[in-house]
């Protein structure tokens, strides 16, 4: 039985929402992705509203200053988003009024009412009052909310959409301890889009890569300090990839020996995201930070774990001094991605949740 899925997301975060769309289509279901904002890193769009969003340093500072993580929020009612001031309340009220007409036009133009399941990726409707999610709920459309990271950690949960969601999923381990009714789903990933890694790569010449989209989230300053210390003793090349297109980043990464995803960063949680999956899929040992609970929970954990500067130094030395170990760890990572993040595996699990919660 085929069905149709509409994904609605603030933006195509790291290309993950569109990977869900592609996965649905791979198995014969129809799907569309509507994003509010253009992705600044050039990930593919399907239908984009091109809504404006403040991306200045001042706007970023405001969001981080008011994030739930910074305030030490743990769980419960404090997880729900609320306007922080009268100005913010006015801002979102004006935003709502400016979007209603366009969203209604999109519903008509793309026949959005015909979709069987509505996914709100990032747990956010077109408007903060969740009026369109409520509209579809009144039409007996199953509502799914999916959280990817800072949407829940920093912004918080939109109560109106949470109250009407039939299924709530996450791809972040730490969310499970914040919200008890979340189901975990691995990101879907198809490695066919990656450039081919050189099978005859020279492991005697170590190339270490780090490609942060946000230095604070990824702990870049800490990473650079450790790299500079080790370069006084070891001969290796370090590539810090910033302000590059995704295709350029992937081309460079495919020729590297070791990848550092994130270590000791703030606000970004622990574990891994799309960048870590890509590195593993290219057979590259990937270093990231991870809590003890997370490390033991993640099945057949393929990551090299470093939670602070000292651990990063130790792990890098171990890999630099053992090129054969790099190859072995890299091959395990490649197989792990196929085992847990493949379209087939993720689609089977997601469909089982659709049935478990009565969406199909």
C-alpha positions as CSV (number, residue, x, y, z in Angstrom):
1,X,0.0,0.0,0.0
2,X,1.5,3.3,-1.0
3,X,0.8,6.6,0.8
4,X,1.9,10.2,0.6
5,X,3.9,12.3,3.1
6,X,4.2,16.0,3.3
7,X,7.3,17.3,5.1
8,X,7.3,20.9,6.5
9,X,10.6,22.3,7.9
10,X,12.0,25.7,8.8
11,X,14.9,24.8,6.4
12,X,16.5,21.7,4.9
13,X,18.7,21.1,8.0
14,X,22.0,19.5,6.7
15,X,19.9,17.9,3.9
16,X,18.2,15.6,6.4
17,X,14.5,16.5,5.7
18,X,15.0,16.0,2.0
19,X,16.7,12.6,2.7
20,X,13.4,11.6,4.4
21,X,11.6,12.7,1.2
22,X,13.9,10.7,-1.0
23,X,13.6,7.7,1.2
24,X,9.8,7.8,0.9
25,X,10.0,8.1,-2.8
26,X,12.6,5.3,-3.1
27,X,9.9,2.9,-1.8
28,X,7.1,4.1,-4.1
29,X,5.4,6.7,-1.9
30,X,4.9,10.3,-2.9
31,X,6.4,13.0,-0.9
32,X,7.1,16.8,-0.9
33,X,9.3,19.0,1.3
34,X,8.3,22.6,2.0
35,X,10.9,24.8,3.7
36,X,10.4,28.3,5.1
37,X,13.9,29.6,4.6
38,X,16.7,29.1,2.0
39,X,19.4,26.8,3.3
40,X,22.6,29.0,3.6
41,X,24.8,26.0,2.8
42,X,23.2,25.2,-0.6
43,X,21.4,22.0,0.2
44,X,18.8,21.0,-2.3
45,X,15.3,22.6,-2.0
46,X,12.0,21.2,-3.1
47,X,9.4,23.9,-2.4
48,X,10.8,26.9,-0.6
49,X,8.8,29.8,0.8
50,X,11.8,32.1,0.9
51,X,10.6,33.6,4.1
52,X,13.1,36.1,5.5
53,X,15.0,35.2,8.7
54,X,17.5,37.3,10.7
55,X,20.9,35.7,10.4
56,X,23.0,38.6,11.7
57,X,25.4,38.2,14.6
58,X,23.0,40.1,16.8
59,X,20.2,37.8,15.9
60,X,22.3,34.7,16.5
61,X,23.5,36.1,19.9
62,X,19.8,36.8,20.9
63,X,18.8,33.2,20.1
64,X,21.7,31.7,22.0
65,X,21.3,34.0,24.9
66,X,17.7,32.9,25.3
67,X,18.3,29.2,24.5
68,X,16.9,26.6,26.9
69,X,20.4,25.1,27.2
70,X,22.0,28.3,28.4
71,X,19.2,28.6,31.0
72,X,19.9,25.0,32.2
73,X,16.4,23.8,31.4
74,X,16.0,20.1,32.1
75,X,12.5,18.8,31.3
76,X,8.9,19.3,32.0
77,X,6.9,22.5,31.3
78,X,10.1,24.5,31.0
79,X,10.7,22.8,27.6
80,X,7.8,24.6,26.0
81,X,8.5,27.7,23.9
82,X,7.1,31.0,25.1
83,X,7.8,34.6,23.8
84,X,10.6,36.1,25.9
85,X,9.3,39.6,25.8
86,X,6.5,41.8,24.4
87,X,8.7,42.7,21.5
88,X,9.2,39.0,20.6
89,X,5.4,38.4,21.0
90,X,4.8,41.2,18.6
91,X,7.4,39.9,16.2
92,X,5.8,36.5,15.9
93,X,2.3,38.0,15.7
94,X,3.4,40.1,12.7
95,X,5.2,37.1,11.2
96,X,2.0,35.1,11.4
97,X,-0.1,37.7,9.6
98,X,2.5,38.1,6.9
99,X,2.5,34.3,6.1
100,X,-1.1,33.3,6.1
101,X,-2.0,34.3,2.6
102,X,1.1,32.7,1.0
103,X,0.6,29.4,2.9
104,X,-3.1,29.3,1.8
105,X,-1.9,29.8,-1.8
106,X,0.6,26.9,-1.4
107,X,-2.0,24.6,0.0
108,X,-4.1,25.2,-3.1
109,X,-1.3,25.3,-5.6
110,X,0.3,22.0,-4.5
111,X,-2.9,20.3,-3.3
112,X,-1.4,19.9,0.2
113,X,-4.7,18.7,1.6
114,X,-4.3,15.5,-0.4
115,X,-1.4,14.2,1.6
116,X,-2.0,11.3,3.9
117,X,0.6,12.2,6.7
118,X,1.9,15.6,7.7
119,X,5.5,15.7,9.1
120,X,6.6,18.9,10.9
121,X,10.3,18.6,10.9
122,X,11.7,20.7,13.7
123,X,8.4,20.6,15.4
124,X,7.3,23.9,13.9
125,X,4.3,24.9,11.8
126,X,4.3,27.8,9.4
127,X,3.1,30.0,12.3
128,X,3.8,29.9,16.0
129,X,0.2,29.4,16.8
130,X,0.2,26.1,14.8
131,X,-3.0,27.1,12.9
132,X,-2.3,25.0,9.8
133,X,-1.3,21.9,11.9
134,X,-4.6,22.3,13.7
135,X,-6.5,22.7,10.4
136,X,-5.0,19.4,9.1
137,X,-5.7,17.7,12.4
138,X,-9.4,18.8,12.1
139,X,-9.4,17.0,8.7
140,X,-8.2,13.8,10.4
141,X,-4.7,14.0,9.0
142,X,-2.1,12.2,11.1
143,X,0.4,14.7,12.5
144,X,4.1,13.8,13.1
145,X,6.7,16.0,14.8
146,X,10.4,15.3,14.3
147,X,13.2,16.9,16.3
148,X,16.8,17.1,14.9
149,X,18.7,19.0,17.6
150,X,18.7,22.7,18.6
151,X,15.0,22.9,17.6
152,X,14.2,21.2,20.9
153,X,17.4,22.0,22.9
154,X,17.5,25.7,22.3
155,X,14.1,26.9,21.0
156,X,11.9,24.4,22.9
157,X,8.6,22.6,22.1
158,X,5.6,24.4,20.6
159,X,2.9,23.2,22.9
160,X,0.0,23.7,20.4
161,X,1.5,21.3,17.9
162,X,2.8,18.9,20.5
163,X,-0.7,18.5,21.9
164,X,-2.1,17.3,18.6
165,X,0.8,15.2,17.4
166,X,0.0,11.5,16.8
167,X,3.7,10.5,16.6
168,X,6.7,12.3,18.0
169,X,10.1,11.2,16.8
170,X,13.7,12.3,17.3
171,X,17.1,11.5,15.8
172,X,19.0,12.8,18.9
173,X,19.7,10.5,21.8
174,X,19.8,13.3,24.4
175,X,16.2,14.2,23.5
176,X,15.0,10.9,24.9
177,X,15.8,12.0,28.5
178,X,14.2,15.4,27.9
179,X,10.8,14.2,26.6
180,X,9.5,10.7,27.5
181,X,7.1,10.3,24.6
182,X,9.7,10.5,21.8
183,X,10.5,7.6,19.6
184,X,14.1,7.4,18.2
185,X,14.6,7.1,14.4
186,X,18.0,7.1,12.7
187,X,18.6,9.6,10.0
188,X,18.0,8.0,6.5
189,X,21.1,8.2,4.4
190,X,22.1,7.1,0.9
191,X,25.9,7.1,0.4
192,X,25.5,7.0,-3.4
193,X,25.7,10.8,-3.5
194,X,29.2,10.8,-2.0
195,X,32.4,11.1,-4.1
196,X,34.3,7.9,-4.4
197,X,37.1,7.7,-1.8
198,X,40.5,6.7,-3.2
199,X,40.8,2.9,-2.6
200,X,44.6,3.3,-2.8
201,X,44.7,6.2,-0.3
202,X,48.2,6.7,1.2
203,X,47.6,6.2,4.9
204,X,51.3,7.1,5.6
205,X,50.4,10.7,4.9
206,X,47.8,11.7,7.5
207,X,45.2,14.3,6.6
208,X,42.9,15.4,9.4
209,X,39.7,17.3,8.5
210,X,37.2,19.4,10.5
211,X,34.3,21.0,8.8
212,X,32.2,23.0,11.3
213,X,29.0,24.8,10.3
214,X,29.1,26.5,13.7
215,X,32.4,26.9,15.6
216,X,30.7,27.2,19.0
217,X,28.5,24.1,18.5
218,X,31.4,22.0,17.2
219,X,34.1,23.1,19.7
220,X,36.4,24.3,16.9
221,X,38.7,26.4,19.0
222,X,39.5,23.5,21.3
223,X,40.1,21.3,18.3
224,X,42.5,23.7,16.7
225,X,44.4,24.2,19.9
226,X,45.0,20.4,20.1
227,X,46.0,20.2,16.5
228,X,48.5,23.0,16.8
229,X,50.1,21.2,19.8
230,X,50.4,17.9,18.0
231,X,51.8,19.5,14.8
232,X,54.9,20.3,16.9
233,X,55.6,16.6,17.2
234,X,53.8,14.8,14.3
235,X,53.8,15.3,10.5
236,X,50.3,15.6,9.3
237,X,48.0,18.0,7.3
238,X,45.1,19.7,8.9
239,X,42.2,21.0,6.8
240,X,39.7,23.3,8.4
241,X,36.8,23.6,5.9
242,X,34.6,26.6,6.2
243,X,32.6,28.8,3.9
244,X,32.7,26.1,1.2
245,X,29.9,24.5,-0.8
246,X,28.8,21.1,0.3
247,X,30.2,19.4,-2.9
248,X,33.6,21.0,-2.3
249,X,33.6,19.9,1.4
250,X,32.8,16.3,0.4
251,X,35.4,16.2,-2.3
252,X,38.1,17.2,0.2
253,X,36.9,15.0,3.0
254,X,36.9,11.9,0.7
255,X,40.6,12.1,0.5
256,X,41.2,12.5,4.2
257,X,42.4,10.0,6.8
258,X,40.7,11.2,10.0
259,X,37.6,13.4,10.6
260,X,36.9,15.4,13.7
261,X,33.1,16.1,14.0
262,X,32.7,17.9,17.4
263,X,34.5,17.9,20.7
264,X,33.6,19.9,23.7
265,X,31.2,22.3,21.9
266,X,28.3,24.2,23.5
267,X,24.6,24.0,22.5
268,X,25.1,21.3,19.9
269,X,24.5,18.3,22.2
270,X,26.8,15.3,21.9
271,X,27.1,12.5,19.3
272,X,26.9,13.0,15.6
273,X,24.9,14.4,12.7
274,X,24.9,14.4,9.0
275,X,28.6,15.3,8.7
276,X,29.5,12.4,10.9
277,X,27.5,9.9,8.9
278,X,29.1,11.2,5.7
279,X,32.6,10.7,7.1
280,X,31.8,7.2,8.3
281,X,30.2,6.3,4.9
282,X,33.5,7.3,3.2
283,X,35.4,4.9,5.5
284,X,37.0,7.7,7.5
285,X,37.5,7.2,11.3
286,X,35.4,9.9,12.9
287,X,36.0,11.5,16.3
288,X,33.1,13.0,18.2
289,X,32.1,13.7,21.8
290,X,29.6,11.3,23.4
291,X,28.3,10.7,26.9
292,X,28.9,7.4,28.5
293,X,25.2,6.5,28.3
294,X,25.0,7.5,24.7
295,X,28.2,5.5,23.8
296,X,26.9,2.3,25.4
297,X,23.3,2.8,24.0
298,X,24.4,3.3,20.4
299,X,24.5,-0.2,18.8
300,X,27.9,-1.3,17.5
301,X,29.2,2.2,18.1
302,X,31.6,3.1,15.3
303,X,32.9,6.4,16.6
304,X,36.2,7.3,18.2
305,X,35.1,9.2,21.3
306,X,36.8,12.3,22.7
307,X,35.0,14.5,25.2
308,X,37.7,17.0,26.0
309,X,41.1,18.3,24.8
310,X,43.1,15.6,26.6
311,X,41.0,12.7,25.2
312,X,41.2,14.3,21.7
313,X,44.9,14.4,21.9
314,X,45.1,10.8,23.0
315,X,42.8,9.5,20.3
316,X,44.6,11.5,17.6
317,X,48.0,10.2,18.6
318,X,46.6,6.6,18.6
319,X,45.3,7.0,15.0
320,X,48.2,9.0,13.7
321,X,50.6,6.3,14.9
322,X,48.6,3.4,13.6
323,X,47.5,3.9,9.9
324,X,46.3,0.2,9.8
325,X,44.0,0.9,12.7
326,X,42.6,3.9,10.7
327,X,41.7,1.5,7.9
328,X,40.1,-1.0,10.2
329,X,38.0,1.6,12.1
330,X,37.0,3.2,8.8
331,X,35.7,0.0,7.3
332,X,33.6,-0.7,10.4
333,X,32.1,2.8,10.1
334,X,31.2,2.3,6.4
335,X,29.4,-1.0,7.2
336,X,27.7,0.6,10.2
337,X,26.1,3.4,8.2
338,X,24.6,0.8,5.8
339,X,23.3,-1.3,8.7
340,X,21.6,1.5,10.6
341,X,21.1,4.5,8.4
342,X,20.2,2.9,5.1
343,X,16.9,3.9,3.5
344,X,15.7,0.3,3.9
345,X,16.4,0.1,7.6
346,X,15.0,3.5,8.5
347,X,12.0,3.2,6.3
348,X,11.1,-0.2,7.9
349,X,11.4,1.3,11.3
350,X,9.4,4.4,10.5
351,X,6.6,2.4,8.9
352,X,6.5,0.2,12.0
353,X,5.9,3.4,14.0
354,X,3.2,4.6,11.6
355,X,1.4,1.3,12.2
356,X,2.1,1.2,16.0
357,X,0.5,4.7,16.4
358,X,-2.4,4.1,14.0
359,X,-1.2,6.4,11.2
360,X,-1.6,3.7,8.6
